[in-house]
Structure formats: C-alpha cells, structure tokens
Amino acid sequence: MNWLIRLLSFFQPKLSGDPEVWLERPWHIDPSWIDFKCGTCHGLYRAKRGEFEVLAVNNTSGGNGHFDRVLGHFEASARREKYKLSFIEICNPKFLSRLKSLGFTGDEKKMSKSYE
C-alpha cells in the first residue's frame, strides 16, 4: 500500500514550508484522506467515527525525532478529541514492534490505542 501512495504522490505538488511546522491538506486522489508533512515525515490519515486512522507514514531520514513529533501530534489530537489512534496496513515488522512497545494492540492489519 505504501508504494502505491508514494507513486500517486508524484502527481501532486509537494507540501513545502517550514520543516518544524505541521502541514496538511486534503489528498488529491480521495479528499476524505489528509496528506500531512512534518519535518522529514509525510503520510496520510483520516478522522472517521471517533478514530484517527493513519494509513502511511514515511520518514525519509530516520533518527531525527520527526516520527516522534508526528506520533506526539496524533496522540495529543486523540486525547483532545477522546478518539482512538490506529495505524493500518503495517508492512514493516520493526514498526509493528515499536507500536507494540508503545502500548498499541492488534496485528499488521491494524494497531490501535484508545485515548478515551
């Protein structure tokens, strides 16, 4: 799924601006999904029925703390709205393991954590 998102993203202008600022806009293929960028991380998410569903997160330069900032943004939003936070279609075993260590439950289809 991530390779398809990467491919389709080539047909939309890049989000650009201050790398320390959270940027987002409706995704050009399906406006119910939000295209986001924070530093070197970018991806897709949507808010649906009391849940933030993160479909893809790509960090082009690991070890810089940008993924932690993305995760913090989603966790703060989920706490504020009393939503569940879910990552769906996880293909990377290392990422799956990291989510489990952070208290998320589920499998490679969907890892979730409730903030209600």
C-alpha positions as CSV (number, residue, x, y, z in Angstrom):
1,M,0.0,0.0,0.0
2,N,2.8,2.5,0.9
3,W,4.4,2.0,-2.6
4,L,1.1,2.9,-4.2
5,I,0.7,6.0,-2.1
6,R,4.3,7.0,-2.9
7,L,3.6,6.6,-6.6
8,L,0.4,8.5,-6.6
9,S,2.0,11.3,-4.6
10,F,4.3,12.1,-7.5
11,F,1.2,13.6,-9.3
12,Q,0.5,16.2,-6.6
13,P,2.7,19.2,-5.8
14,K,4.9,18.7,-2.7
15,L,3.9,20.2,0.6
16,S,6.6,22.7,1.4
17,G,7.3,25.2,4.1
18,D,9.0,25.4,7.5
19,P,10.1,21.8,8.4
20,E,9.2,22.5,12.1
21,V,5.6,23.1,11.3
22,W,2.8,20.6,10.8
23,L,1.4,20.9,7.2
24,E,-1.7,19.2,5.8
25,R,-4.2,19.3,3.0
26,P,-6.9,17.0,1.5
27,W,-5.3,14.3,-0.6
28,H,-5.9,14.8,-4.3
29,I,-7.0,11.2,-5.0
30,D,-9.5,11.0,-2.2
31,P,-10.3,14.1,-0.2
32,S,-11.5,12.1,2.8
33,W,-7.8,11.4,3.5
34,I,-5.5,14.1,4.7
35,D,-1.9,14.4,3.2
36,F,0.4,15.6,6.0
37,K,4.1,16.6,6.4
38,C,6.2,17.3,9.5
39,G,9.9,17.6,9.0
40,T,11.1,14.6,7.0
41,C,7.9,12.6,7.7
42,H,4.9,12.6,5.4
43,G,1.9,10.4,5.1
44,L,-1.9,10.0,5.0
45,Y,-4.6,9.9,7.7
46,R,-8.3,10.5,8.2
47,A,-10.7,11.0,11.1
48,K,-13.5,8.6,11.0
49,R,-16.2,7.6,13.6
50,G,-14.2,8.5,16.7
51,E,-10.8,7.3,15.4
52,F,-7.8,8.7,13.7
53,E,-6.7,6.2,11.1
54,V,-3.1,6.6,9.9
55,L,-2.6,4.8,6.6
56,A,1.0,5.7,5.9
57,V,4.0,7.4,7.5
58,N,7.2,7.7,5.6
59,N,10.3,9.1,7.2
60,T,12.9,10.0,4.6
61,S,15.6,10.5,7.2
62,G,15.4,8.4,10.4
63,G,16.9,9.2,13.8
64,N,16.0,12.9,13.7
65,G,13.0,12.7,16.0
66,H,10.5,13.8,13.4
67,F,8.5,10.5,13.7
68,D,8.2,11.1,17.5
69,R,6.9,14.5,16.7
70,V,4.3,13.0,14.3
71,L,3.3,10.4,16.9
72,G,3.0,13.1,19.6
73,H,0.8,15.2,17.3
74,F,-1.6,12.3,16.7
75,E,-1.6,11.3,20.4
76,A,-2.4,14.9,21.5
77,S,-5.2,15.2,19.0
78,A,-6.6,11.8,20.0
79,R,-6.6,12.8,23.7
80,R,-8.2,16.1,23.0
81,E,-11.0,14.6,20.9
82,K,-11.2,11.4,23.0
83,Y,-10.5,9.3,19.9
84,K,-8.8,6.1,19.2
85,L,-5.5,6.2,17.3
86,S,-4.9,3.5,14.7
87,F,-2.2,2.6,12.2
88,I,-3.5,0.5,9.4
89,E,-1.8,-1.8,6.9
90,I,1.6,-2.1,8.7
91,C,4.1,-3.8,6.4
92,N,7.3,-3.1,8.4
93,P,7.9,-5.6,11.3
94,K,10.2,-3.1,13.0
95,F,7.4,-0.5,13.0
96,L,4.9,-3.1,14.3
97,S,7.3,-4.0,17.2
98,R,7.7,-0.3,18.0
99,L,4.0,0.3,18.1
100,K,3.6,-2.7,20.5
101,S,6.2,-1.3,22.8
102,L,4.2,2.0,22.9
103,G,1.1,0.2,24.1
104,F,-0.7,-0.3,20.8
105,T,-2.6,-3.6,20.3
106,G,-3.6,-5.5,17.2
107,D,-1.7,-7.0,14.3
108,E,-0.3,-6.0,10.9
109,K,-3.8,-5.1,9.6
110,K,-4.5,-2.6,12.4
111,M,-2.7,-1.4,15.6
112,S,-4.8,0.7,17.9
113,K,-4.6,2.6,21.2
114,S,-7.6,4.3,22.9
115,Y,-7.4,7.8,24.4
116,E,-11.0,8.0,25.6
